[in-house]
Amino acid sequence: MRETIGSLLWISTCTRPDITMAVNYLARFVAAPTTTHWTAVKRILRYLKGTRELKLEFLRPQAPQHRIGVAIYSDADWAGDKDAKSTSGGLLTINDMLISWYSKKQSTVALSTAEAEYIAAATTVQDCLWVKQLIDELKRRVKGDNVILHVDNQSAIKNMENDVTTARMKHINIKFHFIRDAIRNEGISIRYCPTTEMKADILTKPLGVHCMDAMWRCSN
């Protein structure tokens, strides 16, 4: 099972964001897999076989674009694992084309949905900030001068924009407060995104076919 999971991780990282959450979840059990886990692996393989036509597309704009649109979507599934830890998910788009994505179990237990979303946003920005730096090095400009971070939790957004750490947030590892500095100094702007429009939702929890379709509409 370890070799199969390794292959699926490679596929999900390169071209198939729709299996990323499921594969990363199963990867947690490679040390002691059960028949249930192996059944789930085979189900993913059958799904891939039946959806071989799905692909990522990177289209050349019809007219020259002097500014590049960069957007980040961040989401979290609060306390979704058996050990009460949450799952972070995030993706990056350039000119509405999907470039990178991830799904990752958080290292600490979040005490609220807002805290889980805060940690997920910090991780997502950290993973995606290189794109802004690359665009700057290429002497190009980001549309609106800022990378837009989409988050679907208002409380988390307030904590990101507030330099004062409240009593409920004091226990959070200081590394996650990196996002506040990114908002101040690294050209990151936050925008509220309704849960129904959150493109990273599929990277944090199992969802239905309609959500899979939304993911691929984001990719093409």
C-alpha positions in Angstrom: 0.0 0.0 0.0 2.9 2.4 0.7 4.1 2.4 -2.9 0.6 2.9 -4.2 0.0 5.8 -1.9 3.3 7.3 -3.0 2.2 7.1 -6.6 -1.2 8.6 -5.8 0.5 11.5 -3.9 2.6 12.2 -7.0 -0.4 12.2 -9.2 -2.5 14.4 -6.9 0.4 16.9 -6.5 1.0 17.3 -10.2 -2.4 17.1 -12.0 -5.3 15.8 -9.9 -6.4 18.2 -7.1 -9.7 16.3 -6.9 -8.0 13.3 -5.1 -5.6 15.4 -2.9 -7.7 15.3 0.2 -8.5 11.6 0.0 -5.0 10.5 -0.7 -3.5 12.7 2.0 -6.0 11.2 4.5 -5.1 7.7 3.5 -1.4 8.5 3.8 -1.8 8.8 7.5 -2.4 5.1 7.8 0.5 3.7 5.6 2.3 2.4 8.7 -0.5 0.1 9.7 -3.2 -0.1 7.0 -6.3 -2.2 7.2 -8.6 -3.7 4.6 -10.8 -0.7 4.9 -7.9 1.6 3.8 -6.9 -0.7 1.0 -10.5 -0.7 -0.2 -10.5 3.1 -0.2 -7.2 3.1 -2.2 -8.7 0.8 -4.9 -11.8 3.1 -5.1 -9.5 6.1 -5.9 -7.8 4.0 -8.6 -11.1 3.2 -10.1 -12.1 6.8 -10.0 -8.9 7.8 -11.8 -9.5 5.2 -14.4 -13.0 6.5 -15.1 -11.9 10.2 -15.2 -8.8 10.0 -17.3 -10.1 12.8 -19.5 -9.9 15.4 -16.7 -6.9 17.7 -17.1 -5.5 21.1 -16.1 -5.5 23.7 -18.8 -3.3 26.8 -18.9 -4.7 29.2 -21.6 -2.7 31.9 -23.3 -4.6 35.3 -23.0 -6.0 36.6 -26.3 -4.6 40.1 -25.5 -1.4 41.0 -23.7 -1.9 41.4 -19.9 0.2 44.0 -18.1 -1.0 42.8 -14.7 -1.4 39.3 -13.4 -4.4 38.3 -11.3 -3.3 36.2 -8.3 -5.8 34.7 -5.8 -5.5 32.3 -2.9 -8.3 30.3 -1.3 -7.9 28.9 2.2 -10.2 26.7 4.2 -10.2 24.3 7.2 -12.3 21.4 8.4 -12.5 22.0 12.2 -11.7 18.9 14.4 -12.5 16.6 11.6 -10.0 13.9 12.5 -10.3 11.3 15.3 -7.7 13.1 17.4 -9.7 16.3 17.1 -7.1 18.0 14.8 -8.3 20.0 11.8 -7.4 19.7 8.2 -6.1 22.7 6.2 -6.6 23.1 2.5 -5.6 25.8 0.1 -5.1 26.6 -3.6 -3.5 29.2 -5.7 -4.8 30.6 -9.0 -3.1 32.9 -11.6 -5.5 34.6 -14.0 -8.2 32.2 -12.8 -6.0 29.1 -13.7 -5.2 26.6 -10.9 -1.5 26.5 -10.2 -0.9 24.8 -6.9 -2.9 23.3 -4.0 -2.5 21.3 -0.8 -4.3 19.4 1.9 -2.6 19.0 5.3 -3.5 17.9 8.8 -2.8 20.6 11.3 -0.1 19.9 13.9 -2.1 21.3 16.8 -5.7 21.0 18.1 -7.7 24.2 17.2 -10.1 25.2 19.9 -12.6 26.9 17.5 -13.5 27.1 13.8 -11.9 30.6 13.7 -8.6 29.3 15.0 -8.5 26.4 12.5 -9.2 28.9 9.7 -6.5 31.3 11.0 -3.9 28.5 11.0 -5.0 27.3 7.6 -4.7 30.8 6.1 -1.2 31.3 7.6 -0.1 28.0 6.1 -1.7 28.7 2.7 -0.1 32.2 2.4 3.3 30.8 3.4 3.1 28.1 0.7 1.9 30.6 -2.0 3.9 33.7 -1.3 6.7 32.6 -3.6 4.5 33.5 -6.6 4.2 37.1 -5.6 8.0 37.2 -5.2 8.5 35.6 -8.6 6.2 38.0 -10.4 8.2 40.9 -8.8 11.5 39.4 -10.0 10.1 39.2 -13.5 9.3 42.9 -13.4 5.6 42.3 -13.7 2.8 43.6 -11.5 0.0 41.9 -9.7 -3.5 43.1 -10.6 -4.6 45.5 -7.9 -1.1 45.4 -6.5 -2.2 42.7 -3.9 -2.6 39.0 -3.8 -6.2 38.3 -2.8 -6.7 35.8 0.1 -10.2 34.3 0.2 -11.4 33.1 3.6 -14.9 32.0 4.6 -14.8 32.9 8.3 -15.4 36.5 9.5 -13.8 35.9 13.0 -10.6 34.6 11.5 -10.4 37.6 9.1 -10.8 40.0 12.1 -8.0 38.2 13.9 -5.7 38.4 10.8 -6.3 42.1 10.4 -6.0 42.9 14.1 -2.5 43.4 15.5 -3.7 42.9 19.0 -3.8 39.3 20.1 -7.0 38.5 22.1 -7.1 36.2 25.1 -8.6 33.5 23.0 -5.7 33.6 20.5 -2.8 33.9 22.8 -2.1 30.2 22.9 -1.6 29.9 19.1 2.0 29.2 18.1 3.7 32.4 17.2 4.7 31.0 13.7 1.1 31.3 12.6 1.0 35.0 13.2 3.3 35.3 10.2 0.1 36.0 8.3 -0.3 39.4 10.0 3.1 40.5 8.8 2.3 39.2 5.3 -0.9 41.4 5.2 1.1 44.5 6.4 4.2 44.1 4.3 3.9 41.4 1.6 1.0 42.6 -0.5 -1.7 40.3 0.8 -5.3 41.5 1.0 -8.1 39.5 2.6 -11.6 39.0 1.1 -14.5 37.2 2.7 -15.7 34.3 0.5 -19.0 32.6 1.2 -18.7 28.9 2.0 -20.7 28.0 -1.1 -18.1 29.7 -3.2 -15.0 28.4 -1.4 -12.9 26.6 -4.0 -10.6 25.1 -1.3 -13.5 23.3 0.5 -12.9 20.1 -1.5 -9.3 20.0 -0.1 -10.5 19.7 3.6 -13.4 17.2 3.6 -15.2 14.7 1.4 -17.8 16.4 -0.8 -20.2 15.5 -3.6 -20.0 15.4 -7.3 -21.1 19.0 -7.8 -18.1 20.2 -5.8 -15.8 18.1 -7.9 -17.3 19.9 -11.0 -16.7 23.3 -9.4 -13.0 22.3 -8.8 -12.5 21.5 -12.5 -14.3 24.6 -13.6 -11.7 26.4 -11.6 -9.0 24.4 -13.4 -10.1 24.9 -16.9 
